């Protein structure tokens, strides 16, 4: 029976290994402090936060997100620790709400490893506060309890940490915010909101692994944490378990926005968490064919929820992405535990003088190593089982993807027709983890683009560890940019996407040739300093004009013939041909452009641009970095794995790009 706490109420805890799940309607920072008998944190080493997410017995998320899982092992805490305080804060300088009063009401729940809620707390009554102590786990007379706190701080993390007894609180708060900003700069954006039913049917299955059959007291679980896990507590992929109340899982980034409650008429205020309210049911997904007894359900393309097949496929791909992230996290956590356990047992053998007599020491070492092998094999077996199921799903989903989501070698492109409506997303490439090779997950990004793209033409290691020369990398980077640009043109209606190109030195002429020959650019690529100034000036003026019209509520007063289509600016060879004014205009377009339909794609070597110093740092942080060769630089929004990104390039010798661009050009000609 779940205890729904109110502020100040406590509840006993009967389990040592717990998860604390946090759900909010906006990205927040989750942290935790350890406290002594007086509740005071001794030093910064007693704080787990995105910059230092792991402490003995405690692990928090590595970046800001709308949903979090915090792992706690009360038995692993130091004897000095008598209190664990769970802290929530709004990130600074990322454009979100500045106080909890203007954000959705946060919800926190303490659960067991099987996902069963022990206690929950909806944090109401917050206003100007930007940081809050949500819960505290505390020890009394050898027993642990949880208390709902809900103490907010208008001064943010610095004030909260100061109240926790940390003299270095301002510096620590600054370092936490810096870690969050860096994490957001390199992370993939979570998908858009889904309905609570959008947790996908796979979450109803239970784990086939069960407790550790070796006799170990540790049980398996799916979140990363200070205790071991070989597979998720629920879900055949070791992924996020479903909520016990039938809603979305606490870590589902697609369920980050609350569903508004129906307006009341004089009745009591509804303090129930918005995530627990049901939305209108979407159309039923396809039905999977029956599986053989004892076997997992056969995968079906489009088995996620959504109002259209494209939306269902989009949600399914993101579900596969999350499943792979979590099952890999569980495997790595289990292996880390096995390694730590082996090291500890070997240290005990070496420190015991009795092990030096006879063969006791050798026998103990052999036993410890055998246990290590057994634990790793169990974890690998669970991972392989999950990968087999995910691979089977990928084999079904990939051929069913529409052109916006499909690779260039997908037969769907042979039936390409210029669309009448813009899709909800498009494919930028593929993502993989070392443990999952050769499984690839499509990297889908929502449209319209909320962030610009930076194609890194700098020195990047290839997948085989080699390095291409600078000329080859520049050529590959420009070919990658052309492939992305062609795809964006192809997935938009003919009159709703306009492309401008700046190529100051003309070095990208060869790669740009397909776009130029097809006549799909707004104008020939701009060259020289004068061309740079002309294009940037026109686009900057466009942003200013649309902003004034929107802010003044006079969007209909734009000049006659004003091009209302989405605009993409492709910049090659930056900073060649750019003076200080042009650099500032570029930054302005990157910051303000996406909100009014002007997007940026940079092809540049970051090291060569370092001459501008910190002036360009905000620009690079605001763009999504892609590479022309495989590189492990992207992070997922759940557990923060380093994913290897592979660009979505046109197969060598294929004519698909020219054929698609010819259709785009023909359709555009009809609108002129």
HURA-V89462 format. One record per run of one state. SS is the DSSP state (H for helix, E for strand, L for the rest). FROM is the first residue (numbers start at 1). LEN is the number of residues. If there is no record, write none. Layout:
BEGIN
((SS FROM LEN) (SS FROM LEN))
END
This chain:
BEGIN
((L 1 2) (E 3 3) (L 6 4) (E 10 3) (L 13 4) (E 17 19) (L 36 8) (H 44 3) (E 47 3) (L 50 2) (E 52 1) (L 53 1) (E 54 2) (L 56 2) (E 58 2) (L 60 5) (E 65 9) (H 74 3) (L 77 6) (E 83 8) (L 91 9) (H 100 3) (L 103 4) (E 107 5) (L 112 5) (E 117 6) (L 123 8) (E 131 10) (L 141 2) (E 143 11) (L 154 2) (H 156 8) (L 164 5) (H 169 18) (E 187 1) (L 188 8) (H 196 4) (L 200 1) (H 201 4) (L 205 1) (E 206 1) (L 207 27) (E 234 1) (L 235 18) (H 253 3) (L 256 18) (H 274 3) (L 277 32) (H 309 43) (L 352 1) (H 353 4) (L 357 3) (H 360 41) (L 401 10) (H 411 5) (L 416 9) (E 425 8) (L 433 1) (H 434 3) (L 437 4) (E 441 6) (L 447 6) (E 453 4) (L 457 4) (E 461 1) (L 462 5) (E 467 1) (L 468 2) (H 470 22) (L 492 5) (E 497 7) (L 504 5) (H 509 10) (L 519 7) (E 526 1) (L 527 1) (H 528 24) (L 552 3) (H 555 3) (L 558 8) (E 566 9) (L 575 5) (H 580 13) (L 593 1) (H 594 3) (L 597 1) (E 598 7) (L 605 3) (H 608 15) (L 623 1) (E 624 4) (L 628 3) (E 631 5) (L 636 6) (E 642 6) (L 648 8) (H 656 15) (L 671 2))
END
